[in-house]
Structure formats: structure tokens, C-alpha cells
Amino acid sequence: MGMNSIPIIMGLYLFLATLIFFLMSTTANSISHSKSFNELRNTEESYLNWVRRMNSRNHSIFMEAKNKFQPCKLIKVHKNPKLGDFTTVKKAINSTPLFNPCRVVISVAPGTYREKIEIPMTMAYITLKGSGAAKTIIRWDDTADRIGPNGQPLGTYGSATFAVNAPYFVAENITFKNKAPAAPAGATGKQAVALRISADMAAFINCKFIGAQDTLYDHKGRHYFNNCHIQGSVDFIFGNGLSLYQGCHLHAKTHNYGALTAQKRESMLEETGFSFVNCKVTGSGALYLGRAWGTFSRVVFAYTYMDKIITPRGWYNWGDKQREMTVFYGQFKCSGPGADHGGRVTWARELTKQEAEPFVSLSFIDGQEWLTNL
């Protein structure tokens, strides 16, 4: 750790000390309303300053980018064995070395591939190219309460139709779908993940993710979604990734209340969050922009069109009022009938240009290091 880190660490300690003092004083002493308000405002300003500092740094907790784009192997998947190397996507992926050293491009012909697939963490540099998201579909129908091979429920993590644990994964022009039927409101164990991404430096271009509850598990790592369609009902983009969604269509499909995001950042030290830039939000039902799954949940919408389905309050604290002091929820120059910030919860922000700037470019995910040749 270099000398440049010292001011940042001291700033973090200062903020933590300020926050702890504030929480203790509000419970142990009788503080006037005006004094509490001023201290809260000062705490929020300290937090904003911390966010600005963190986003001006490289994301040092992640691995150094050493992407490889020149393919060393091309594989064709086709349902007709005479026209391809394999008839299933799983067999094509399994044909690559377990410790894969170079870019393998797997092209997938049109068709619906009924497969459940998981890429192990050592199988890096895989590119999956469909023939168009409307033509190439990988689908399965597991739910969290389904019993797995070990006799135990799969859980949300294990319910994914397609799961990626290896870095430098790329998917283009393909649909990932969980075909499990939408569960009634309040049902338990019905989480049904279409795709789980648990690896660093993954990119999804012109892809679709179709499901209901918990469609896209943006689990961990830096991720880039460009011109993608993501459909679901409750928490249909969730996890603790550091991810940029650019030009994506986010479509809610529910007759009740739903939530678009559930971001799980648990501490100030985690450099994670979701940023949606030039996207559009449409659908049915009444939709929260996000629920505070993590105590320090962080989500930003910029230049995004929001249909009337967005609830006026916009955000939900997960039933914990303490999270209202620590989450970071912001909008910047959004449009549409659901974008009006006047009815939003007081702990969400209409960002200034300076506050929004770190969230709206590829630098948010260090994309200049690993996306330059994509």
C-alpha cells in the first residue's frame, strides 16, 4: 500500500468515526430536531466526498486486466451435427481446456438450447456468439426450492440457467432464459435466475435475460452490459457487482409491486454498485427502482427514460430505516413520467453533474483497461 492511500484511509476512518458518534449520540442523548438534521446533512456530505474520492481511484481490489481478444480457437454449435462441431453449448464449452490460456470463440446457430450450464473459474477467455437474441436461446427452469443432486434445495445461486465463474467472458447476440413460471406475490423459494455472473471483467452485448424473480444475478466482479434487454418482476437485477448498464431496456412484468434492482453493497470499503446510463424502464405493475439489499447499496440512473410504472417514492429501505443513512441512490437528467424526483424518498438524490460524472462512463468499471478491443 503506497503513501497515496494514506489520505483515503484517514478519510474513511474520519467518516466512520463521524457516523458512529452520530448514531450513539442520537440514541443516548436527547438531541434537538435541528441539530439532528444538521448532523445528518454533514454525514451525507462526508459520504458524498468519500464516493467522489473512491471513484477517482482505480478499483484496486480487482485483478489487473490482461484481456485477450485474438481468437486461438473457433467452435461451431449447430443442432445439425453435419453443420457444426457440437450439437450442444455445454459440450462446446467442455471441449476447451480446463485451464484455458487464450480466447475461444463459440458461435451458436439459431435454435432453443434446453441446457443448464456452468463455466468453471479456470476456463477464462470464452466468447459465446449467438445468431441474434431472438434466434439463439439458452433456457432452463430451475427455482431456488428445487432439490439438487445433493438432495438439498438449489438456492438462488444454484438456480441459474447459465452461470459464469471465469474472468474475461463475453456473450453477444444471445438470450439467457429461466422458464420457471412467475410465482404469486409472497411465495418463497421461487427465485429463478436466468444468468449468474460471478467473475471479473465480463461483457454482454445485444443479449436478453428473461425471467421473473431474480432474473440477472450480477453477483460479483466488473461487468458491462450494452444494448441488452432484461425482463423480470422482483429484484430482477441483483447482487454485488460493479456494473455499467449502457443503452439497456429494463422491462418489468408484474401485476403487483416489483423492484428493478437489489444491490448488495455491505460496507463503504466495497467498490461496487450498479450504474444505468441511457437506458429505458418500461413494463406493468408498480416498480421500485431499487431495494436496499445491502446496508450501503449503491445505484445510479442517468439519462434514462422511466415509464409511469415507477412508484413516486422510487426506492425501498428493505424495512430498515438505518439504511436510509448509508445507501447511495441517485438520478441524473432522467426523463419520462416515472422520472419525477419530486415525490422521491428524502434519502435519494438528484445528482449534480459533478456527482454523476464518475458513474456515467467506462471508467466506472475500469473499462478502458479491458474493453478497448471489444
Secondary structure as UniProt FT lines:
FT   TURN            3..4
FT   HELIX           5..28
FT   HELIX           33..55
FT   TURN            60..61
FT   STRAND          71..77
FT   TURN            81..82
FT   HELIX           89..94
FT   STRAND          103..108
FT   STRAND          111..114
FT   STRAND          117..119
FT   TURN            121..122
FT   STRAND          126..129
FT   TURN            133..135
FT   STRAND          136..140
FT   TURN            144..145
FT   TURN            149..150
FT   HELIX           155..158
FT   STRAND          162..164
FT   STRAND          170..172
FT   STRAND          175..178
FT   TURN            185..186
FT   STRAND          195..197
FT   STRAND          202..205
FT   STRAND          208..210
FT   TURN            213..214
FT   STRAND          216..218
FT   STRAND          222..226
FT   STRAND          229..232
FT   STRAND          234..239
FT   STRAND          242..246
FT   STRAND          249..252
FT   STRAND          257..263
FT   TURN            268..269
FT   STRAND          273..277
FT   STRAND          280..283
FT   STRAND          286..291
FT   TURN            295..296
FT   STRAND          298..302
FT   STRAND          305..306
FT   TURN            308..309
FT   TURN            312..313
FT   STRAND          315..316
FT   TURN            318..319
FT   HELIX           321..325
FT   STRAND          328..332
FT   TURN            337..338
FT   HELIX           341..343
FT   TURN            346..347
FT   STRAND          348..350
FT   HELIX           353..356
FT   HELIX           357..359
FT   HELIX           362..365
FT   HELIX           367..370
FT   TURN            372..373
//
